[in-house]
Amino acid sequence: MKEHATDAVSVLFDFNAVVSNLNKLPKEQALELVADIRASIENNKAFMAEMVPQRQHIPLVGRTIIDQQIQIFDTLLAWVDAFTDEIRSNPVNRHYY
């Protein structure tokens, strides 16, 4: 447990491979993929939120992990919304997003 408590925290997400290549696509395609990422995050958050009432009997250490995950999903949703806005604000013919 000590080893994992002192490990570097990994915040790499599989969808970052998609994000890092969006500038190679037309704007509409990029927006579709970002919308897919958002939907996936929303689905995962909804699943985790459904667990909250069902898991009231579990110890604090378990409940706090569920809460942690929901907070991470909230942060990712705010990030993906800001990113979507940035893509939309770029001219159609530029692939700098």
Secondary structure, 3 states (H helix, E strand, C coil): CHHHHHCCCCCCCCCHHHHCCHHHCCHHHHHHHHHHHHHHHHHHHHHHHHHHHHCCCCCHHHHHHHHHHHHHHHHHHHHHHHHHHHHHHCCCCCCCC
